[in-house]
Amino acid sequence: CGSSSRALATERITTAAASLTGVAPAAPLWSPTSQTLAFLWSGGGQAGRTIWLIDRAGTTPRRLLAPANDAPVSAVRWTPDGAALVFVQRSQLWRVPATGGDATPLTTTAGEISELEVSPDG
């Protein structure tokens, strides 16, 4: 671990970019390699929280889902290989590459999803 001034903390996430406003980040989750932190956050003008990523160095956070995909995300988990994230949106399960791109539905019908986890084999 580095010094406390270099540690990536909620305070550094919220001050990493001047435009980072809105509700506080929630549900922080390190990638399997501990190089990228995923979190749910709602910026100014957003209806609900979506997935954001920030690297260990604490550079500017980036939104993972396209702005057109503005429905709230209620849970998120990394896949074991760190290549993608699985999340709950509109009561459905989705998968999106960690590099960004289109989300792929993993379920075809809406339903109650709670305590989201990804199996060790993905």
C-alpha positions in Angstrom: 0.0 0.0 0.0 1.2 3.5 -0.7 0.9 6.6 1.4 -2.5 7.8 2.4 -2.2 10.8 0.1 -2.0 8.4 -2.9 -4.7 6.0 -1.7 -7.8 5.9 -3.9 -10.7 6.8 -1.7 -14.2 8.1 -2.1 -12.9 11.6 -1.6 -10.5 11.3 -4.5 -13.2 9.9 -6.7 -15.5 12.8 -6.1 -12.7 15.4 -6.6 -11.0 13.7 -9.6 -13.1 15.8 -12.0 -14.6 19.1 -11.5 -17.8 18.0 -13.2 -18.3 15.1 -10.8 -21.4 16.2 -9.0 -24.7 14.6 -7.9 -25.2 11.9 -5.3 -22.2 10.3 -3.6 -20.6 7.2 -5.3 -21.9 3.9 -4.0 -21.1 0.2 -4.2 -17.3 0.5 -4.9 -15.8 -2.8 -6.2 -12.2 -3.4 -7.2 -11.5 -5.4 -10.4 -9.9 -8.9 -9.9 -6.5 -7.3 -10.7 -7.1 -4.4 -8.2 -6.3 -2.0 -11.0 -9.7 -0.5 -11.7 -12.5 0.5 -9.3 -16.1 0.2 -10.5 -18.8 2.2 -8.7 -22.3 3.4 -9.1 -22.8 7.1 -9.4 -25.4 9.6 -10.5 -24.2 12.8 -12.0 -26.1 16.0 -12.4 -29.2 15.5 -14.6 -29.1 11.7 -14.4 -32.2 9.9 -13.2 -30.3 7.2 -11.3 -26.9 5.7 -10.7 -25.0 4.1 -13.5 -21.6 2.3 -13.7 -18.4 4.4 -13.6 -14.8 3.2 -13.6 -11.6 4.8 -12.3 -8.1 3.4 -12.4 -5.9 2.9 -9.4 -4.0 6.2 -10.1 -7.3 8.1 -9.6 -7.5 9.7 -13.0 -10.8 11.1 -14.3 -13.6 8.6 -13.8 -15.3 7.4 -17.0 -18.9 6.3 -17.5 -19.1 2.7 -18.7 -22.6 2.6 -20.2 -23.5 4.9 -23.1 -25.4 8.1 -22.1 -28.4 6.8 -24.0 -28.5 3.9 -21.5 -29.7 6.1 -18.6 -31.9 3.6 -16.7 -30.7 3.2 -13.1 -28.3 0.3 -12.3 -29.0 -1.4 -8.9 -26.1 -3.8 -8.6 -22.8 -4.5 -10.4 -20.1 -7.3 -10.2 -16.9 -8.0 -12.1 -16.5 -11.2 -14.0 -13.6 -13.3 -12.6 -11.3 -12.5 -15.5 -12.0 -8.7 -15.1 -12.9 -8.4 -18.8 -16.6 -7.5 -18.1 -19.1 -6.4 -15.6 -22.5 -8.0 -14.9 -25.2 -5.6 -13.6 -28.9 -5.3 -12.9 -30.9 -2.8 -14.8 -34.7 -2.7 -15.3 -35.0 -5.9 -13.3 -32.8 -7.7 -15.9 -29.3 -9.1 -15.8 -26.8 -7.6 -18.3 -23.1 -7.9 -19.2 -20.9 -5.1 -20.6 -17.2 -5.3 -21.5 -14.9 -3.4 -19.1 -13.6 -1.4 -22.0 -17.1 -0.2 -22.8 -19.4 -1.0 -25.7 -22.9 -2.4 -25.9 -24.4 -4.2 -23.0 -25.7 -7.7 -23.7 -28.8 -9.0 -21.9 -28.3 -12.2 -20.0 -31.9 -12.7 -19.1 -35.0 -12.3 -21.3 -37.6 -11.5 -18.8 -37.7 -9.0 -15.9 -37.8 -10.4 -12.4 -36.6 -9.9 -8.9 -32.8 -10.1 -8.7 -31.0 -9.8 -5.4 -27.6 -10.5 -3.9 -25.9 -10.5 -7.3 -22.8 -12.7 -7.6 -20.8 -14.1 -10.5 -19.8 -17.8 -10.4 -16.0 -18.5 -10.3 -16.1 -19.8 -13.9 -17.9 -16.6 -15.1 
